[in-house]
Amino acid sequence: MNAVILRKRPYINTAKGGNQTTENGREAYEGQAMWRLIKALLFLTILAGIGLIAYAYIGPIFFPADFAAPTEEVTRPVTLDAN
């Protein structure tokens, strides 16, 4: 078998709930860990969005210099073509 030595033939053991597990249940644990990671990333993304919205609304109150437009007086001559 192409220099592959297997102690047992690979097989899929399906439990009553439809979850695919091996004898020690490693796939079930890896699936749970992946789901936890996805939930954590989703939670952090939502939290970052809420923080950004809060900064946009509350930021000008606490950090007015960050939101103020630069102000300087500009004087330039204008030539109009009048007929």
Distance bins in CASP14 RR format, pairs under 12 A and 6 or more apart:
PFRMAT RR
TARGET T0000
AUTHOR 0000-0000-0000
RMODE 2
METHOD distances of the structure
MODEL  1
1 9 0 0 0 0 0 1 0 0 0 0 0
1 10 0 0 0 0 0 1 0 0 0 0 0
4 10 0 0 0 0 0 1 0 0 0 0 0
7 23 0 0 0 0 0 1 0 0 0 0 0
8 22 0 0 0 0 0 1 0 0 0 0 0
8 23 0 0 0 0 1 0 0 0 0 0 0
10 20 0 0 0 0 0 1 0 0 0 0 0
10 22 0 0 0 0 1 0 0 0 0 0 0
10 23 0 0 0 0 0 1 0 0 0 0 0
11 20 0 0 0 0 0 1 0 0 0 0 0
11 21 0 0 0 0 0 1 0 0 0 0 0
11 22 0 0 0 0 1 0 0 0 0 0 0
11 23 0 0 0 0 1 0 0 0 0 0 0
12 18 0 0 0 0 0 1 0 0 0 0 0
12 19 0 0 0 0 0 1 0 0 0 0 0
12 20 1 0 1 0 0 0 0 0 0 0 0
12 21 0 0 0 0 1 0 0 0 0 0 0
12 22 0 0 0 0 1 0 0 0 0 0 0
12 23 0 0 0 0 0 1 0 0 0 0 0
12 27 0 0 0 0 1 0 0 0 0 0 0
13 19 0 0 0 0 1 0 0 0 0 0 0
13 20 1 0 0 1 0 0 0 0 0 0 0
13 21 1 0 1 0 0 0 0 0 0 0 0
13 22 1 0 0 1 0 0 0 0 0 0 0
13 23 1 0 0 1 0 0 0 0 0 0 0
13 24 0 0 0 0 0 1 0 0 0 0 0
13 25 0 0 0 0 1 0 0 0 0 0 0
13 26 0 0 0 0 0 1 0 0 0 0 0
13 27 0 0 0 0 1 0 0 0 0 0 0
13 28 0 0 0 0 0 1 0 0 0 0 0
14 20 1 0 1 0 0 0 0 0 0 0 0
14 21 0 0 0 0 1 0 0 0 0 0 0
14 22 0 0 0 0 0 1 0 0 0 0 0
14 27 0 0 0 0 0 1 0 0 0 0 0
14 28 0 0 0 0 0 1 0 0 0 0 0
15 21 1 0 1 0 0 0 0 0 0 0 0
15 22 0 0 0 0 0 1 0 0 0 0 0
15 23 0 0 0 0 0 1 0 0 0 0 0
15 25 0 0 0 0 1 0 0 0 0 0 0
15 27 0 0 0 0 0 1 0 0 0 0 0
15 28 0 0 0 0 1 0 0 0 0 0 0
17 28 0 0 0 0 0 1 0 0 0 0 0
18 27 0 0 0 0 0 1 0 0 0 0 0
18 28 0 0 0 0 0 1 0 0 0 0 0
19 25 0 0 0 0 1 0 0 0 0 0 0
19 26 0 0 0 0 0 1 0 0 0 0 0
19 27 1 0 0 1 0 0 0 0 0 0 0
19 28 1 0 1 0 0 0 0 0 0 0 0
19 29 0 0 0 0 0 1 0 0 0 0 0
19 30 0 0 0 0 0 1 0 0 0 0 0
19 31 0 0 0 0 1 0 0 0 0 0 0
19 32 0 0 0 0 0 1 0 0 0 0 0
20 26 0 0 0 0 0 1 0 0 0 0 0
20 27 1 0 1 0 0 0 0 0 0 0 0
20 28 1 0 0 1 0 0 0 0 0 0 0
20 30 0 0 0 0 0 1 0 0 0 0 0
20 31 0 0 0 0 0 1 0 0 0 0 0
21 27 1 0 1 0 0 0 0 0 0 0 0
21 28 1 0 1 0 0 0 0 0 0 0 0
21 29 0 0 0 0 1 0 0 0 0 0 0
21 30 0 0 0 0 0 1 0 0 0 0 0
21 31 0 0 0 0 0 1 0 0 0 0 0
21 32 0 0 0 0 0 1 0 0 0 0 0
22 28 0 0 0 0 1 0 0 0 0 0 0
22 29 0 0 0 0 0 1 0 0 0 0 0
22 30 0 0 0 0 0 1 0 0 0 0 0
24 30 0 0 0 0 0 1 0 0 0 0 0
25 31 0 0 0 0 0 1 0 0 0 0 0
25 32 0 0 0 0 0 1 0 0 0 0 0
26 32 0 0 0 0 0 1 0 0 0 0 0
26 33 0 0 0 0 0 1 0 0 0 0 0
27 33 0 0 0 0 0 1 0 0 0 0 0
27 34 0 0 0 0 0 1 0 0 0 0 0
28 34 0 0 0 0 0 1 0 0 0 0 0
28 35 0 0 0 0 0 1 0 0 0 0 0
29 35 0 0 0 0 0 1 0 0 0 0 0
29 36 0 0 0 0 0 1 0 0 0 0 0
30 36 0 0 0 0 0 1 0 0 0 0 0
30 37 0 0 0 0 0 1 0 0 0 0 0
31 37 0 0 0 0 1 0 0 0 0 0 0
31 38 0 0 0 0 1 0 0 0 0 0 0
31 39 0 0 0 0 0 1 0 0 0 0 0
32 38 0 0 0 0 0 1 0 0 0 0 0
32 39 0 0 0 0 0 1 0 0 0 0 0
33 39 0 0 0 0 0 1 0 0 0 0 0
33 40 0 0 0 0 0 1 0 0 0 0 0
34 40 0 0 0 0 0 1 0 0 0 0 0
34 41 0 0 0 0 0 1 0 0 0 0 0
35 41 0 0 0 0 0 1 0 0 0 0 0
35 42 0 0 0 0 0 1 0 0 0 0 0
36 42 0 0 0 0 0 1 0 0 0 0 0
36 43 0 0 0 0 0 1 0 0 0 0 0
37 43 0 0 0 0 0 1 0 0 0 0 0
37 44 0 0 0 0 0 1 0 0 0 0 0
38 44 0 0 0 0 0 1 0 0 0 0 0
38 45 0 0 0 0 0 1 0 0 0 0 0
39 45 0 0 0 0 0 1 0 0 0 0 0
39 46 0 0 0 0 0 1 0 0 0 0 0
40 46 0 0 0 0 0 1 0 0 0 0 0
40 47 0 0 0 0 0 1 0 0 0 0 0
41 47 0 0 0 0 0 1 0 0 0 0 0
41 48 0 0 0 0 0 1 0 0 0 0 0
42 48 0 0 0 0 0 1 0 0 0 0 0
42 49 0 0 0 0 0 1 0 0 0 0 0
43 49 0 0 0 0 0 1 0 0 0 0 0
43 50 0 0 0 0 0 1 0 0 0 0 0
44 50 0 0 0 0 0 1 0 0 0 0 0
44 51 0 0 0 0 0 1 0 0 0 0 0
45 51 0 0 0 0 0 1 0 0 0 0 0
45 52 0 0 0 0 0 1 0 0 0 0 0
46 52 0 0 0 0 0 1 0 0 0 0 0
46 53 0 0 0 0 0 1 0 0 0 0 0
47 53 0 0 0 0 0 1 0 0 0 0 0
47 54 0 0 0 0 0 1 0 0 0 0 0
48 54 0 0 0 0 0 1 0 0 0 0 0
48 55 0 0 0 0 0 1 0 0 0 0 0
49 55 0 0 0 0 1 0 0 0 0 0 0
49 56 0 0 0 0 1 0 0 0 0 0 0
50 56 0 0 0 0 0 1 0 0 0 0 0
50 57 0 0 0 0 0 1 0 0 0 0 0
50 58 0 0 0 0 0 1 0 0 0 0 0
51 57 0 0 0 0 1 0 0 0 0 0 0
51 58 0 0 0 0 1 0 0 0 0 0 0
51 59 0 0 0 0 0 1 0 0 0 0 0
52 58 0 0 0 0 0 1 0 0 0 0 0
52 59 0 0 0 0 0 1 0 0 0 0 0
53 59 0 0 0 0 0 1 0 0 0 0 0
54 60 0 0 0 0 0 1 0 0 0 0 0
54 61 0 0 0 0 0 1 0 0 0 0 0
54 62 0 0 0 0 0 1 0 0 0 0 0
55 61 0 0 0 0 0 1 0 0 0 0 0
55 62 0 0 0 0 1 0 0 0 0 0 0
55 63 0 0 0 0 1 0 0 0 0 0 0
55 66 0 0 0 0 1 0 0 0 0 0 0
55 67 0 0 0 0 1 0 0 0 0 0 0
56 63 0 0 0 0 0 1 0 0 0 0 0
56 66 0 0 0 0 0 1 0 0 0 0 0
56 67 0 0 0 0 1 0 0 0 0 0 0
57 67 0 0 0 0 0 1 0 0 0 0 0
58 64 0 0 0 0 0 1 0 0 0 0 0
58 66 0 0 0 0 0 1 0 0 0 0 0
58 67 0 0 0 0 0 1 0 0 0 0 0
59 65 0 0 0 0 0 1 0 0 0 0 0
59 66 1 0 0 1 0 0 0 0 0 0 0
59 67 1 0 0 1 0 0 0 0 0 0 0
59 68 0 0 0 0 0 1 0 0 0 0 0
60 66 0 0 0 0 1 0 0 0 0 0 0
60 67 1 0 1 0 0 0 0 0 0 0 0
60 68 0 0 0 0 1 0 0 0 0 0 0
60 69 0 0 0 0 0 1 0 0 0 0 0
61 67 0 0 0 0 1 0 0 0 0 0 0
65 71 0 0 0 0 0 1 0 0 0 0 0
END
